[in-house]
Amino acid sequence: MHVETLGDGRPEYTILACVHGDETCGWHAFNRLKASDVTLQAPVKFVLANERAFKLGYRFCDADLNRSMPGDASSEQHEVRLGARLRRELDGTTVIDFHSTESRGCPYVIATGGDTASRRLARSTGLDRLVEMSHVGGGVTAHVTGVAIECGYHDDEGAASSAHRILLHFLAAEGLIDRPYVRSTPQVYEVFGDASGRGFEFVAENFRRVEAGEVFAQRNGTVRRAEEPFYPVLMSTYGYEDRIGFMARRVDTVTE
């Protein structure tokens, strides 16, 4: 784990990158921030979480770090041990955690704690979609005050540019840099279940309502139809080994 602080004093905010080692958009965003002429009004911490997987170009080495929190310092698995260190490093700070994905429909915010503070932070990103994943459980930001951002497709230049833009907006909205911003009122999509299955092609569209009976995935002549209306979230053809993605309902907007 690589930890770096910009500015003097004890930071109250953490920029988190590479919880998955092959999702480097947050790393690029931080380096662009360092290379810019932006002046920070308060110190900010940066954490490159899974440095070992990052250097190897792997998603993880032994276990998914995003599902290993709060970790165990005595574990034989690298990410489970790392989870305990990461929890200590993030404790007491507000976290913005950058990810990229195989699914389309980015960028958007993910909250996993179900708390008012995380919803407020979602507005600081300037993004207009918030996925509430407390039903699923796990995730780094379930254990701290913070939000995760799905920045773009896999880890292309678009994801890195998006991460940098969102980071600047977030820092401005939180009073850490002097820059124009507009706090958003994101639509909330509340995840209530997942669509299991292996080897399916996702044929619907993330965040577009799938009606009951509508085909949303197919495989070798077999189709998956919606048993009830839902909004696909993080659904893709190749993103997961054992699921197509998640099903959500659209519930409200964040205004607090």
Secondary structure, 3 states (H helix, E strand, C coil): CEEEEECCCCCCEEEEECCCCCCCHHHHHHHHHHHCCCCCCCCEEEEECCHHHHHHCCCCCCCCHHHCCCCCCCCCCHHHHHHHHHHHHHCCCEEEEEEEECCCCCCEEEECCCCHHHHHHHHHCCCCEEEECCCCCCCHHHCCEEEEEEEEECCCHHHHHHHHHHHHHHHHHCCCCCCCCCCCCCEEEEEEEEEECCCCEECCCCCCCECCCCEEEEECCEEEECCCCEEEECCCCCCCCCEEEEEEEEEEECCC
